Amino acid sequence: MNPATDMPKSEMLRRSMRCFMLGWCSLVPVVGLVPALLAFADFRAVVLGKGRRWNAARTQLLVGAWLAAGGLLLSLLFGTIMAIGILQAIAAG
């Protein structure tokens, strides 16, 4: 076990579940940007810190990262649609 890179198993499980929860929260357009970034931070920390140990919450970690990516795309789509609507309203006078 390398103390510089390996996180405790309890921390790994906690952050995996937190990534999952934040992934769901990231699906709220615009407001979900911050939870998505936090989910990605937890995902990165777990992937880099788990070492060779098995993560019992691996599925939740992966689903959380996918949900966070979907939340970012949803916010981008929502923002684009809103910007187009605002520009059309301005052009219409």
Sequence and secondary structure as in RCSB ss.txt:
>XXXX:A:sequence
MNPATDMPKSEMLRRSMRCFMLGWCSLVPVVGLVPALLAFADFRAVVLGKGRRWNAARTQLLVGAWLAAGGLLLS
LLFGTIMAIGILQAIAAG
>XXXX:A:secstr
  TTT   HHHHHHHHHHHHHHHHHTTSTTTTHHHHHHHHHHHHHHHHH TT   TTHHHHHHHHHHHHHHHHHH
HHHHHHHHHHHHHHHHH 
